[in-house]
Amino acid sequence: MLIALAAIGWLSLHRTPQPQQPIGLFTALPIWLGHTAIDDELQPDARPHWARAELQRYGTVVPLDTLDAAGGSDPLRGVTRLIVAQPRVLTPAENVALDNWVRGGGHLLLIIDPAYTEETPFALGDPRRPPAQAMLSPILTRWGLELQFDPAQPMELRLQDVMGAQVPTVLAGTFATRGQGNCRLWGGGIAVTCAIGKGRILALADAALLERDDPDGAGAKAFSALLDSAFAAN
């Protein structure tokens, strides 16, 4: 019994967020600044996205515009934990930078959606509009992963079990691996964890849990659980 209690205590200790470490955020979703910084300035009293509070439990959040150090300053320097959520298309240099960062020991929570469904005020073609489809094939291929999508599935909200968390999904994708031993699929493939070099990734093939409208808190609970799982050992 003493051994079991000690083990529980150790796990609890290592699942506690480390607020002294920064966490990077790279996303096209209106999580940190609304749809644009100008929107926030025009509506200073607008309710912030609930995900901000969840992220801030982990310390200082560093919003990133790029992952590439082409401008002379490495945006990932000093960042050991990173969230990439439904981003714009990565440049070749950003793919290389992200791969090198993970292999060097970074912990990544990757949330990508092959059929993003949350409504947005911006028309098709507007650069402020979040991507309707995640376009990360180069980096996924590098890691031995493939994002798949079944267009025949019904468009309905579903709760799917991912590592013990009930994750809300709508038109979710699934990951496929090459059978490599460093990756494990969860929830029938809706999520995958991989050890990449010295680092680790946890990827989810749906972004519905990050929708602003979360009346019952299911998205927040799922996001919190995924953050704990992705960053527990860092």
Phi and psi in degrees as a GROMACS rama.xvg file:
@    title "Ramachandran Plot"
@    xaxis  label "Phi"
@    yaxis  label "Psi"
@TYPE xy
-61.9794  -39.4546  LEU-2
-64.4583  -41.5353  ILE-3
-63.59  -43.4173  ALA-4
-64.2848  -38.0018  LEU-5
-64.3653  -40.5494  ALA-6
-64.3409  -42.0994  ALA-7
-61.7747  -42.6687  ILE-8
-63.73  -38.9166  GLY-9
-65.175  -43.9527  TRP-10
-63.9108  -40.9885  LEU-11
-62.904  -39.9127  SER-12
-61.7607  -43.6773  LEU-13
-82.0623  -7.64338  HIS-14
-97.9911  2.43338  ARG-15
-82.3325  127.424  THR-16
-56.5142  146.164  PRO-17
-103.924  93.8959  GLN-18
-65.1351  -16.0442  PRO-19
-78.7102  -11.0298  GLN-20
-100.269  133.977  GLN-21
-71.6926  156.205  PRO-22
-127.207  126.923  ILE-23
-85.1859  147.535  GLY-24
-132.961  118.052  LEU-25
-126.488  109.205  PHE-26
-157.53  153.936  THR-27
-99.9284  0.820584  ALA-28
-82.875  151.253  LEU-29
-80.025  60.8335  PRO-30
-89.5532  -45.8928  ILE-31
-96.0302  -44.2748  TRP-32
-118.025  20.4773  LEU-33
74.257  -155.398  GLY-34
-72.9459  -34.0464  HIS-35
-151.455  161.926  THR-36
-61.8853  -34.6526  ALA-37
-63.0731  -40.112  ILE-38
-56.5296  -42.8932  ASP-39
-64.7656  -37.5925  ASP-40
-68.5558  -35.3534  GLU-41
-75.847  -25.8684  LEU-42
-127.541  69.6173  GLN-43
-63.0978  -20.8738  PRO-44
-96.3754  6.53018  ASP-45
-63.3813  142.425  ALA-46
-68.0203  124.245  ARG-47
-67.326  155.527  PRO-48
-62.0058  137.434  HIS-49
-60.6055  -25.4852  TRP-50
-65.8862  -22.5999  ALA-51
-60.3498  -43.7949  ARG-52
-64.9715  -38.9747  ALA-53
-62.8431  -43.6741  GLU-54
-65.2467  -38.5095  LEU-55
-70.7482  -13.7233  GLN-56
-63.8572  -20.6114  ARG-57
-97.7317  5.74621  TYR-58
112.502  -158.528  GLY-59
-68.1314  126.539  THR-60
-95.2487  131.395  VAL-61
-113.625  99.4287  VAL-62
-67.9103  134.521  PRO-63
-115.984  136.172  LEU-64
-92.2775  -22.2497  ASP-65
-149.158  160.904  THR-66
-108.982  -2.03032  LEU-67
-99.9167  142.642  ASP-68
-94.8134  23.5294  ALA-69
-61.2332  -28.8794  ALA-70
-76.4969  -2.48821  GLY-71
108.259  -24.6668  GLY-72
-113.147  127.663  SER-73
-79.056  112.264  ASP-74
-67.6699  -19.1895  PRO-75
-95.9335  0.165014  LEU-76
-66.9466  130.524  ARG-77
82.7061  -3.36903  GLY-78
-100.574  121.221  VAL-79
-106.912  -12.193  THR-80
-131.107  135.2  ARG-81
-142.511  138.678  LEU-82
-112.868  124.99  ILE-83
-116.078  113.318  VAL-84
-125.699  114.616  ALA-85
39.874  63.7977  GLN-86
-82.4039  170.069  PRO-87
-66.1204  172.866  ARG-88
-63.5286  132.046  VAL-89
-79.8309  144.287  LEU-90
-75.5358  162.05  THR-91
-54.1288  -40.6951  PRO-92
-65.9278  -35.5944  ALA-93
-69.905  -36.7721  GLU-94
-59.8475  -44.3667  ASN-95
-65.118  -44.1926  VAL-96
-62.6765  -42.7172  ALA-97
-65.889  -43.2147  LEU-98
-61.5111  -46.3815  ASP-99
-63.5592  -38.1008  ASN-100
-64.7927  -45.0843  TRP-101
-64.0462  -47.9723  VAL-102
-62.8802  -24.0168  ARG-103
-82.2347  -3.78281  GLY-104
125.062  4.67121  GLY-105
-73.1186  150.599  GLY-106
-110.196  122.802  HIS-107
-119.017  130.485  LEU-108
-105.033  112.311  LEU-109
-108.997  118.638  LEU-110
-119.466  109.492  ILE-111
-131.376  148.881  ILE-112
-131.142  123.344  ASP-113
-77.6555  -10.5995  PRO-114
-151.885  75.8577  ALA-115
-67.29  129.386  TYR-116
-114.612  -9.8598  THR-117
-67.9561  137.533  GLU-118
-68.4709  147.862  GLU-119
-137.117  148.34  THR-120
-76.6907  -5.00518  PRO-121
-99.1076  141.049  PHE-122
-74.9866  163.77  ALA-123
-57.6125  135.632  LEU-124
94.005  -16.1703  GLY-125
-72.9763  125.637  ASP-126
-63.1643  -16.4492  PRO-127
-81.9249  -9.45926  ARG-128
-79.7486  128.94  ARG-129
-58.8752  145.058  PRO-130
-58.0618  134.834  PRO-131
-72.2055  -25.3758  ALA-132
-135.297  137.741  GLN-133
-71.2938  134.207  ALA-134
-122.901  73.1163  MET-135
-124.203  28.207  LEU-136
-55.0631  -42.3127  SER-137
-58.3674  -47.3144  PRO-138
-73.4606  -34.7897  ILE-139
-64.9222  -42.5476  LEU-140
-61.3481  -40.1527  THR-141
-58.3718  -34.1055  ARG-142
-93.4451  6.01179  TRP-143
77.6508  27.0146  GLY-144
-120.141  155.21  LEU-145
-137.216  131.361  GLU-146
-91.0656  121.006  LEU-147
-114.739  158.582  GLN-148
-147.133  134.432  PHE-149
-103.02  104.619  ASP-150
-70.5591  -11.4503  PRO-151
-85.8256  -5.54321  ALA-152
-70.2296  149.095  GLN-153
-70.148  145.878  PRO-154
-86.3837  91.0349  MET-155
-149.131  153.723  GLU-156
-74.9494  129.624  LEU-157
-131.301  144.438  ARG-158
-99.474  121.728  LEU-159
-120.069  138.425  GLN-160
-77.5282  122.392  ASP-161
-131.138  106.218  VAL-162
55.7748  36.2554  MET-163
89.2672  -5.22339  GLY-164
-101.001  142.027  ALA-165
-89.7917  104.413  GLN-166
-101.148  121.587  VAL-167
-71.4613  132.926  PRO-168
-136.336  152.698  THR-169
-141.026  120.591  VAL-170
51.6499  55.1972  LEU-171
-74.6955  155.234  ALA-172
-96.4524  -176.248  GLY-173
-140.406  152.645  THR-174
-98.7767  146.161  PHE-175
-123.226  143.871  ALA-176
-112.589  174.272  THR-177
-91.908  11.6414  ARG-178
86.2535  12.0836  GLY-179
-68.0097  143.489  GLN-180
-74.1339  -11.0151  GLY-181
-88.1625  1.0486  ASN-182
-123.575  149.394  CYS-183
-136.243  131.438  ARG-184
-88.0634  147.722  LEU-185
-131.454  149.557  TRP-186
58.1748  40.7383  GLY-187
71.4526  17.0346  GLY-188
104.106  -2.80216  GLY-189
-65.8917  -22.2502  ILE-190
-136.731  158.205  ALA-191
-147.872  143.813  VAL-192
-118.065  139.708  THR-193
-140.274  140.394  CYS-194
-91.5799  119.33  ALA-195
-120.4  108.333  ILE-196
59.2539  -126.026  GLY-197
-89.7816  -5.06429  LYS-198
-105.898  -170.042  GLY-199
-152.47  143.654  ARG-200
-125.199  147.24  ILE-201
-125.355  117.382  LEU-202
-117.017  139.253  ALA-203
-122.171  133.284  LEU-204
-95.4525  42.1509  ALA-205
-168.333  143.58  ASP-206
-114.781  10.9417  ALA-207
-62.3038  -27.6317  ALA-208
-65.5576  -17.1941  LEU-209
-97.5431  10.2497  LEU-210
-64.7233  142.616  GLU-211
-61.2444  -38.1851  ARG-212
-78.5625  106.526  ASP-213
-138.524  65.8294  ASP-214
-61.5968  -34.2173  PRO-215
-98.713  3.04158  ASP-216
76.0391  10.3735  GLY-217
-64.9638  -39.5999  ALA-218
-64.8167  -43.753  GLY-219
-63.1629  -41.6468  ALA-220
-63.9695  -43.4131  LYS-221
-66.4754  -42.3791  ALA-222
-63.1071  -43.3219  PHE-223
-60.2792  -42.785  SER-224
-65.788  -39.0122  ALA-225
-67.9176  -39.446  LEU-226
-60.1085  -44.5017  LEU-227
-60.3547  -43.8544  ASP-228
-67.8297  -39.4956  SER-229
-71.6555  -34.8325  ALA-230
-115.988  12.2504  PHE-231
-59.18  -36.5489  ALA-232
-96.8262  14.0163  ALA-233
